């Protein structure tokens, strides 16, 4: 990748931008002060390998962030603005790298400049670039992993994956295993979408894996040899496994949390984000208008009805999301929490089944699917039959979900047998029913299920003192799975009835004037 002449200029400009005002920001936040004090003790004690604070070893984060801050202390002295310097440097590096990569891939310097500027001026990015945390360093290493992985997997550059693994190792020294696992999962999904075995083999480049081990394993090996099981329990156990499987801030466990964070983090470009959401519906309207004037040529009344329908759809989405945020989801959460007290806990499963039975009938997409199935099958699969099978499915899913909330049973004990049953049924029922069943699973797990039933399970789980991440979440997966079984069971019943109808003996063909004895008609 040939370095653009503008890239170093971008780095310097953004570094000055992020450093401005740092001398007026005291270190008061508890998290920031922990990092600053640990780096300070590293400089004063001369121990550059084992992080410690107040003379006590601690294993909250790997060594990289402390090295960076301590190095700045050694170069510029111990001061509040100095401790913020690593985030400013890596923030500027990230913006400059974004410009360089977008310019290289697109061949348009203006596009790279706009993209990098939007990233650099976003509120969340600006805030983190002034912070004393690991996130900006992690972002830069992850960005480099993705860029060089693209070069290795798509452009087939011979040594690109080695560089990607080196940056992954630096990320693991900054934040922990997440710096390897998260990019790795994304790259595997990318290879799967492209159905490329070459990309999969490129991901597991043995030279890259060797380089990864050479960069990050020595420090981890040293920490284990010196601190033993305390390091394993503290760093890998508490600060990685536990934080990955349990919520650190349960009060923020609301489904719209990251949506709100995203909109706030995108400021001052939030208007552009909302504009982008609006543009999601615009192509539908544009395509319709094109075909209307080219080929459809609908009359005035049908045309106006469709345009009004598109407008209603947009307004409906706005009103629906507003209603969900204001009352619908909080109602589900409060109801679940109220029923999880005392003897009422035994009502959770029956009420969830009852609500599941009726809530599926309120899903707009379900009515559309049932109607389409009935029309395309010429009435062979009626709307009533589809509605009944989906009601049974969602009702059963609600009951199983509440059983998990109460008992803490792993979701795998339901998903694995359930999908095995669904796959087995697909060999015995007509393919039409199998296709409808899989579409029904996606339709059943619609907006009402996610915005009411899931908060209901979350509220009950928290009231019972369970783990929301492992016990409450998974409800939508059960709702998506059960129609695969119930709709195919309906198909099996259809096959059995068809065979019985084919086996019934035909009546004799009597003439119009022929005398029929009763015994002949029996």
Secondary structure, DSSP 8 states (H G I E B T S, - for coil): ----HHHHHHHHHHHHHHHTTGGG----SHHHHHHHHHHHHHHHH---SS-EETTEE--SS-SHHHHHHHHHHHHH-S-HHHHTHHHHHHHHHHHHHHHHHHHHHHS-HHHHHHHHHHHHHSHHHHHHTTSSSSHHHHHHHHHHHHHHHHHHHTS--TTHHHHHHHHHHHHHHHT-THHHHHHHHHHHHHHHHHT-HHHHHHHT-HHHHHHHHHHHHHHHHHHHHHHTHHHIIIIIIIIIIIHHHS-S-GGG--TTHHHHHHHHHTTTSHHHHHHHHHHHHHHHHHHHHHHIIIII---HHHHHHHHHHHHHHHHHHHHHHHHIIIIIHHHHHHHHHHHTSGGGGGHHHHHHHHHHHHHGGG-HHHHHHHHHHHHHTTTSS-HHHHHHHHHHHHHHHHHHHHHHHHH---THHHHHHHHHHHHHHTTTS-HHHHHHHHHHHHHHS-HHIIIIIHHHHHHHHHHTT--IIIIITTHHHHHHHHHHHHHHHHHHHHHHHHHHHHHS-------TT----HHHH-
